[in-house]
Amino acid sequence: MTKKINFWDFFQSLGKTFMLPVSLLAACGLLLGVGSAFSSDVTANILPFLKIPFIRIIFEFMSALGLLAFSNLPLMFAIAIPLGLVKEDKGVAAFSGFVGFTVSLLSVNFMLKATNSLASSENLKEAGQAMIMGIQSIDIGVLGGIIIGIIVSKIHSKYHTIKLPDAFAFFGGSRFVPIATLVIVGIISLLIPFIWPTINKGIIKIGELISKAGIFGPFIFGTGEALLRPFGLHHILVAMIRFTSAGGEAIINGEVFTGALTIFYKDFSLGILNPDVTKFLSQGKMPVYLFGLPAVALAMYNTALPENKSKIKGLLISGVVACVIGGITEPLEFIFLFIAPALYILHAVFVGLGFMIMGILKVAIGNTDGNLIDLLVFGVLQGLQTKWYFVFVVGIPFFIVYYFIFKYCIIKFNLKTPGRDVIDENNKATLGGFDADRLLIALGGKENIVSLDNCITRLRMVVNDMNTINEEEIKATGAIAVIKLDNTNLQVVIGPQVHVVKNKLDKLLKS
């Protein structure tokens, strides 16, 4: 029986689909950062071997490769979203996403011509138009790509198993999806010139509200992202700030760029470092990711029972490494989220403060993850103009405050953080192991799993009966936390190795 898709199903799945283009964007950002740093004249004067033409060309080529992702973001989202949302014929869904995005451009161009609304090359920006893939169209940006991707996924779900009369059987099944996309998205896109200005005004209003908040704008963003993370909905807020005009709009060399991350990458490729753009990016996370959360791990270690310290050391170290090197915070955050929700709320406030303070200090470190790699590539290697040293000036007090607050609360309220109880050697959660067979049983068995997927750190499931879920047993198999969103939607927080657990469960479900 097919379950009705509800709020949690849709937005959890949608947020997960953002990971594919965003991960490519992060990798391209690193290529751009390293390439720009080592191909600059300033660095070459410090390291003369970088002036050798062959070596310089290598780093310039890295910079060129890094420009790929953010130059084609709307198209990438239009392809990635149906690829991530559908369960079958994923290749067809991705191809249909490309068809949908392309036909949308052509349909809008047709309507603009039919209504004599095509702007001259000098007035493209004022008219909200742009040259996209060689086609003059309304610039719908990443949000438009996301909307097209969602529409294509719905078309795929409805028509990928369609049966046509024998005379047209060749066009049936999955082959019908790109055909239906061509027609349906083409017709819908004829409305874009009339409805998009209203949508765009709404996005601009959100951006204006954030802008009017002044120094509190980054605080609101950072705190909101942290508070949404337990529900897996933070990707939606992050994408809005990074890729739409809610995160800013800039004209660079006559071309319009929207979203804090998109503007940053374009500025960065031109050697420009603008703290008004980076205030929503990596730098705001660094006081917490590089100092605050490691201090939490140290507080947990120091408050554990002496006989348990060696047993929890691996769990805490892996959490710190995931946070500091990978920018992945859930393995540490979810340890205390359910034990002491008030501490998590305080932690979310500190995340917001990190964004606000770094913005006030005009630090200019961009990119996506707020980890040690971002600090080195987009901070240290770009010179003192990024003010990367403020990461330490702000981070060290964060470390001290986090450590003493968490240590005090753990002892004062006897919080059962790892190692505070007698450890059962069979409890692999405490020891950081994973037992997929035991996990499946704790989830209610094969028959209870309607759908299974994962994001960066957590399993995302739809189940038949939430009452059969054994939370304690799930944690005993290696999970960090269990989140019941409603009567059917379940998340199990695993950490960076979630894909391993998901693949094991997939094999068990199919066996």
Phi, psi and omega in degrees: 000135180274127180277148176291132179285125180248187183307309185293317179307309188292308186286330172297312181295320180296314179300323180295325182293338179294339187295326183294305177293325181292323178295321176295321180298318179296317179295317178296325178298319178294319176300315180296317182296310180294316180299315181293320182296316186268357175254002181280153180294326181299312180293323180296328178290330178279320180241088188304332182296341178289350178278349177298124187309315183298315180294318180298320180297322180300313181288327175294324177294321176301318178298318180297318178297323181296339181283348186303306193298307187283352175280343184227032186300312181303318179296318181297320178292321179298330178275316187291326185293309175296327177300319182278330186278326185278159182256337183229158178049051184297325179298319178296320180297316180296316178299319180293328174299319176296316179299315182298316181295317182293315181292331176297316178299315182293321180294317178296318178300319179298314182293322178298320177293317183295332181256012181053042184250005179294124181279155175288162182301332181282340186245019183301314184297313182298328181272357182072024181249165180200161173271113183237119183054036178080007182242129177282123187209175171291135180277094183272351174061197183295322179301318177297318177298321178296315180298316178298317179300320179295315179300316181297321179296323178292319177299316180299313182300325184279325193243358188288349176244016184296142176250126180255163176305154186308322182297335181243017186301329181302329183269005182278180178063219184294334179296338182284339185298307178296331178292313178297322178299316180305314184282309187293309180294324178300316180290314180301321184292342176297339181275345186304315181301338183265327185257337185296321179305323178292316178299315182297323178297322178297317178296318179298322179298319177298316178299322180293322178297317178294318181296319181292340177288350177061231182293344180275350178302306176299326178297314180299317180296309183297316179294318179297318179299315181295321181290331180277342185302318180300335180265358180072018183255003183294336180299327182294311179297316181298316181296322180298317181286321184286325194237357178240174182293350173298333178263010178116159178219138182215146173256116183237118183054038177081000181250141183270130176235137180236145179097138185301317184288319179298315179296318180301312183298320179293313176303315184298320179295340179259006179080019181258133177239109187246108181296339177290339177268316185287352182298343178256008188247210191309318189304326183292334182276337193298320178301328181274313185291321184269341184232309186297305183291322172302326177294324176298315179300319179294320178297319178296319181296314184288340179261359177287158176297140184308319183288348182258350186301318181292334182281330182262354184303315182297319179300313182289320179297317179297324177294319179294317179298316179300322182286309187286318183270320185259349183071021181256114190260341187304320181303328177270318183298319186283349174294320183254352182304311185271339177286319183216081181304327180297325177293324179293320178298318176298318177300318179298322177297320179293326175299314177299320178296323177301314178298315184294313183295316180294328176291318179298322181281359178060038173290144185231062176248118184259212183077197199247331198257338180069025183258185182296326179295315177300319180300316182288311187286313185261356177247283186301312184291344180268359176094179184291344180297339178281347184058040183298336182296339178292341175302320180281322179299320179274323186293320182299314174300323176300316180301312182297313182296312179303312186300309186287326177295313183290319179298316180299312184293321180299316181285314184299315185256010178050050180291137185273062174287165184309133177089359181272351176240167174295129186269128171280124183298341178275352180277094186286345177299314181294327184267358174081023178262180180222132181232095186292321180298314179294325180295317181298320178296318180294336178276000179099008178084175183305317186294344182268350183266112177277314177211150182224130177209180178208156170248211185292324187231352188222149170282140177239120186228152165248128183240159179283315186226108181290339182291340181274356181284123180257097186298314183296321180291323178299315179295328180290344179271356179126356181283152179273321183202160177236128182238117176262106184281323175201205185286346182230341185262124185231139172238138175238115183278119182252316186116193185299339181269019185301325182296328178295313180295318181297317180296322177297316179295320178303315180296320179293322180293328183270346184284000000 
